[in-house]
Amino acid sequence: MTPGLRERKRRETRVAIERAAVGLACERGCAEVTVADVCARADVSRSTFFNYMPSLDAAIFGRPLVLEDEEAALAVLDEHGANIPRALNLVSVAASDDDVVDSEVMSGRRRLIAEQPDTIGRWEETFSPLRHQLVGLTARWLHAHPERRVLGEDELVREALLLVNASGAVATVLMDRWADGPQGGEVVATAEDFDRGFADLKRVIAAHR
């Protein structure tokens, strides 16, 4: 569905803030960037900044991802339970509240963690809350669907960890591909892209086991 004018304007403002924050962090180092700097470069007010971002770190590294509605997420697993990693990816995209990725922002974040390794932990913090929620969610779903388990009842959490980490591994590869997209361009995160990435993961594992 084509987004409406209001949604497009909101996305443009959010992307402008993120581009400014990531660009400044790459140029100066994260410690030397302030909210005022980002507002000046993005040409937004401080109040607008905080309408879109909970913190400066969120603008630089991405907003922390969390599940707002676990029951809705369980419904996704019910619908797509034949492919749990794919279902988890759909849940993760829903948690981000936008399936459109800006390649310039993603490329800047990749450059940032490559050139400033001390920022890796702050980048990973954006995904940690969601990962923990997904593990619990998946364990609950597997408990309710014993026919979909591979490991035993006493290994639910371990099986959930394996599934969540497999889905996350593919997502990491996709993010790297998005960073290689056209600069200033939008990339849509699709389930088909995930399927291709997951097929690659299975082939690699099969070849090296």
Secondary structure, DSSP 8 states (H G I E B T S, - for coil): ----HHHHHHHHHHHHHHHHHHHHHHHH-GGG--HHHHHHHHT--HHHHHHH-SSHHHHHH------S-HHHHHHHHHHHGGGHHHHHHHHHHHHHT-SEEEHHHHHHHHHHHHH-GGGHHHHHTTTHHHHHHHHHHHHHHHHH-GGG-SS-GGGHHHHHHHHHHHHHHHHHHHHHHHHTS-TT-EEE--HHHHHHHHHHHHHHHHHH-
